[in-house]
Each structure stands twice: as structure tokens, then as C-alpha cells.
Amino acid sequence: MPNPIKDVLLDPARLALWTRLREVCTQGVRSFRILTPSDGLDLPALLPAHQHAVPTLVLGLSGLLRISAKTPIDLLPGDLLLVEPGTWHDHPRHKPGTTSFGLGFLAGRCDVLFFDHQQTLWGTVPEQPYLGLITTLMDEKREAERLRLIDEILTQLAQERIDFVDWRRPEVLTMAAWLWNHLHESFDVDEMVERAGIGRTAGFRMFKDFFGRSPKQELLASRIAIAKHLLHRGMSVTDAAKRSGFATRAELTRAFRRKVGHPPSDEM
């Protein structure tokens, strides 16, 4: 039988966060909303901000969590937010008494993250069924079907075994965070590795071991994924190129033809 509590290693802080998540999963969410690219911060953002190449769920567990967007969003316990790819936003530092849960996707895995004012606990579970369910949820308009999908996601989560990796590979999390925060800029891979406090050779090896590709390959894949979503949401090719980190429309077009096999306009 799966034993999620055993996988939390019986650490009191981890155990408390995991127990709180299971309570919310059992009780159901209090509210749900979607944060789209048009709802996010404008570029260049004055605040520290980032975007993801994949959909991300954020769930309030305790206290009050503020998400910075065009209109700030306050999440109370049980409030669930789906952040679409390419949406510029920020999570200010948690205040004491505030905890939250995040679910996203990296390197063919589903990432689960617990946050409080002192630490980030990072673990992984299998990518499916979560990526499929959240992708469907992102485009679903019917309220009853949204609630059914949310319930399916949370029910599955409550039974998962989480492999916590933050204690084993904190440098990878540091490098991933640096990549997220600089997707739209001229990217300095050496600075990313330096921020993780390790040497260039070790950093590149560790990054590729986890992501399955080099930092430059991961950066390009993330930028194309963001551009795809922005185009699906009706953004022009020129604006999608700018927001996803391509210097020009022509650069995005070349990358699309090379990696996807057709021009970005075919995504619209």
C-alpha cells in the first residue's frame, strides 16, 4: 500500500504541510480562478516577476498568500489558482503563518512544492495524469466540469507518494528558478550556474542529468512552449516573440520552423 507519510521522512515541518494539503484535498477547494497572460504583469515588470512554460496550480493552505498580477490576488486557505504559461506574476515572500502548495511540471515530471516563510520543500510525482487534467482544466469553460477535474486532481494528490528532492539537489532548483526569471532576457548560462554555487562543469552535468537536455536546449524549449500558448490565446506573433524571449519575430519563426516544423502563425 502507498505510504505518503513515510515519504515525507517524518520531518515535522514536511509532515504538517503534507497533512494540511490532504485536509484541503479532502474538504475540496473554497474557490477557483485562472490567471491568464493578459491578467499578468506587463513587461518589463517593475516588480521581481517570472513566468512558466507550463500551467501551474497554486493552492492556499494557511494564512494569506498574495500573487502579484495586474490586479493582486489574495489566496486564503482552500483558494486554488491556475496560472497559465506565459503569465508574468510574482509570489512575494510568505509571512509567518502562511503556507501554500504549488504544482507544476519540469523535465517530464510533475513538481510539487510546499512553501512557508522559512523554506521551500520540493518533490516530484509522475507527470500523468496531472498534466493532462490541468491542460484540460485550463481550457474548460463549464463550471461543473471544472469542479470535477479539480476534484480528480486533488483526490489523486492525496494518495500520492512524493519523492522529495530539495534536500538532494538544491542546486537544480536554484538553476531552474534562475531560468524561469530570465526567460525573456538575453540568457547567461554561466551566471545561472554561478548562482547555484557550483562549478561550470558540475553545474552543466547536474542540469542535464535532471532536465535531460542542456541549459540552452531547455531555455529554447521553454520559450517555444510559452510562445505556443500565447499564440493560442490570440496574441500576435510579434508580441508572442517579445514576451517569450525571442529578439525578433523572425527569430521566433526560425526557431518554430526548426523545432516544430511549421511557422508560428499556424498556431493561431
N, C-alpha and C positions, 0 to 999 in steps of 0.2 A: 504493500500500500504506500502511495506517496506520503511523505512526511515533510511538509514545507517548513515546519518549525525547526526540525533538525538542520535544514539547510541554512537557517539564519544563524547557526552556530551558537545558539543560546546566548548571544550577546544581548544584554538588557535593552540597549538602545534600538538595535535591529528588531528585537522581539516586540517591543512596544509599537514601532512603526508598522510592522507586518500585521500585528493584531488589530491595529486601528484600520488598516486597509481592508482586512477581512470583515470587520464590522460594517464598514461602508458598503462593501460589495454585497453583504447580506441584506442590509437595510434598503439599498437602492439609492440612486442619486437624488439630490434635492432639486437641482436644476441642470440644464444642459444648453450650451450655446456653441457656435462655431465662429472662430476668428479667421477672417479671410484676408488675402493680401491687401484688399482695398481698405480694410479696417485697421491695418497695421501702421506702424510709424512710417513717416516719409523718409526718403533718402535725400541727402545724408541725415541720419538721425542725430539729434543733439545729445540724446542720452546714450549710454552704452546699450547696444542692441545686437540682436543676432537673428538669423533665420535658419530654418531647417530645410533639407531637401526631401523630407518625408513628413507625413502627417504625424502630429504629436498630441497625446492626451495629457492634460494637467488636471489633477483632482485635489481639491482641498481636503485635508484630513483634520486639522485643528487650527484654531486661530483665524486670522485673516491674511490671505495672500493677494497681493496686488500685482497685476500684469500691466505693464506699460504698453499702451497702444494709442491710436488717435484719441480714443476715449478710454481712460483707465478702467480696468475690470477688476473688481474685488471678488475673490472666491472665498466663500465660507465653507465650513465642513459639509461635504456632500455635493458641492458645486463642481461640475465637470465642464472642462473647456477643451474643444478640439481646435488645435492651431494648424491651419493649412500650410503646406510647403510655400516658401517664398513670402511668408508673412513676417515683417520686421516687428519685433517685440522685445521686451526685457522683463526679467524677473528680479526685482530688487531683493537685496538680502533679506532673508527671513528674520522676523523679530522673535525674541524668546516666546515660546508658547505656540508658535506657528509651525505646522508641518504640512508637507504636501507630497504627492506622488506623481511621477511622470512616466509615460510610456511612449517610446519612440523606436526607431529602427536604425541599426548600423551594421554594416558588413554581413548581411544575411542573418542577423539575429534580431530579436525583439529585446530592447533595452528597458529595464525597469529601474527607476531611480527614486529614492526617498530623500527628502530634504528636511532639515531643521536649521536652526540658526547657527549650528556648530559644524555640521558635516553634510556630505553627500554620500549616500550609500548606493552603489551602482552594481546592478546584477543583470543577468540575461535569462531569457526563456526562449523556447523555439519561436521562430518568426511567425509561423502559422498556428492557429487560424487568425491571429490578431491583425496582420497586415491586410488580409482580405476583408475582414469585418470592418476595420476602420476606413479602408478605402471606400467600401460600400456606404458606410455611415456618412462620409464626407459629402456624398452626392445625393443622399436620400432626403426627400422633402416631406414625406408623410410622417407625422408625429408619432403615430402608433408603431410604425416600423423602426423609427429611430430608437424608441424606448426598448423595443425587442432586441435590437442589435446591441445596445448598451448593456442590457441585462445579460446577454450571451457573453459579452466581453468580460464583465465583472464576475460572472459565475465561473468562467474558465480560470480567471486570475486567482480566485480564492482557492483553487485546487492545485495551483502550480507549484513546482519545485524551482526555486530560484538559485541559480549559481552566482553567488556574489563574487565579483572580480575586482572591486575597487581597492581592496587590500593587496591584491596580487599584481595589478597593472595600473597603478595610479597615473603613471606617465602617459599611457594611452588615452586616458580620459582628459588629461591636460592638453594633449595634442589635438584630440577631437574637438574640444571646446575652442581652441585657437582657430581651427579650421572653420567652425561654424561662424565665429565672429568676424572672419575676414574673407568670406566667400565672394564678396562684391569688390574686393580690392586687389591690387597687384600683390601677389602672394609670395611671401618669403619663407620657403620651406625650412631653411636653416634657422630662422628665428623661431619658427614653430617648435623645432626640436630643442633649441636652446631654452625655451620657456619650460620645457619638461625637465630640465636639469640633467640631461644625459648627453653623451657624445653623438656626433652625427651618424656614425656607422651603426651604433647600437639603436639609436632612435629610428633610423630608416628600417632596420631589421624588425624591431618591435612593432612598428606601424604596419609593415607589410604582413607580418605574421598574424596580426589581428584583423586587418581590413581585407587581406587577400590581394592588395594592389598597393602601388607606391603612393606617397602623398599627392603627387601631381596627377596621377590617374584617378585617385579618389576625389580630388578637387574638381577635375573636369566632369566626372560622372555626377557629382552633386550639382554643379552648375547647370548641366543639361537637364537633370531631373527638375530643378526649380523652374527653368525656362519652359519646360513642357507644361507644368501645372499652370504657370502664369498665362501661357497661350490658351490653354483650355478654359481659363477664366475670362477670356476675351481681351487680354492685353495685347497691344501691338508688338510686332517683332522687335522694333527698336527699343521700346520700353522694357520688354522682357529681357533683352540683351543687357541693358544697363543694370537692371535690378538683380540679375543673376551673375554678374561679374565679368561679362564679356565686354571688351573695349568698344566694339562697334557691332552694328547689325551684321556686317559682312563676316566678322569673326564667329558670331553665333551660327550663321548659315553654314560656314565651312565646317565647324565642329559637328553640326547636325548631319550634314551630308556624309561626313566621315564615320561618325559613330552610330547614327540612327538609320541612315540610308535614304533620307529624303530631306527637303528643306523645312525649316521651322514653320513656314506658312501652312504646310499640310496638317499641322496640329490644331489649327484654328477651326 
